[in-house]
Amino acid sequence: MARTSSLAGLLLLGCTLAMMMGSARAITHVVGGSYGWQVPETSDFYEKWASRKKVTVGDKLIFPYSPGSNNLLVVKKEEYDHCTQNCPIETYYLGPTIINITRPGDYFYISSFGKHCDYGQRLHIIVCDGKGSTSGHPHPSKPARHLLATSSPVNAPAPSPSAAAAATIGATAVVSGIVASFVSLLM
């Protein structure tokens, strides 16, 4: 009986670790690094930042900015190229904004505050499918609704940070409980 319990515990631990490893592949990228999402010192700052990143499906982009001092627009390539915002796909005012990437392709982000975009506050990200390729790009004239953002578009209220903290604490408690159960089976 003890052997059956140990095997069940090992199986449970293996499944838990496999689930955790699958989610560990996702990376959270803070746009601009410690500089954040603001008017850059050089117009190619975000282009250089993006060139050093490999963003894949499942990753998150965090655009750190304060409400009232900046914004974030998801736009088509043409609007990105000309720093216009005639028909944004999404608009966020209540930063910081966290974007969950759900599909591969080319994505374009700008700030529409004053001349921020003209001064270089814009980002083009190429998202890979997770296997190291960029196959499966959505057609540029039909931008994908690739994002699930934790801050809502336009003037909706910002999400509660306590919800994210509660989810993290809950996941940690579950993993801790499983590990504790496994250890008790071995003793």
Buried (B, 14 or more C-beta within 10 A) or exposed (E): EEEEEEEEBEEBBEEBBEEEEEEEEBBEBBBBEEBBBBBBEEEEBBBEBBEEBEBBBBBBBBBBBEEEEBBBBBBBBEBBEEBBBEEBBBBBBBBBBBBBBBBBBBBBBBBBBEEBBBBBBBBBBBBBBBEEEBEEBBEEEEBBEBBEBBBBBEEEEBBEEEEEEEEEEEEEEEBEEBEEEBEEBEE
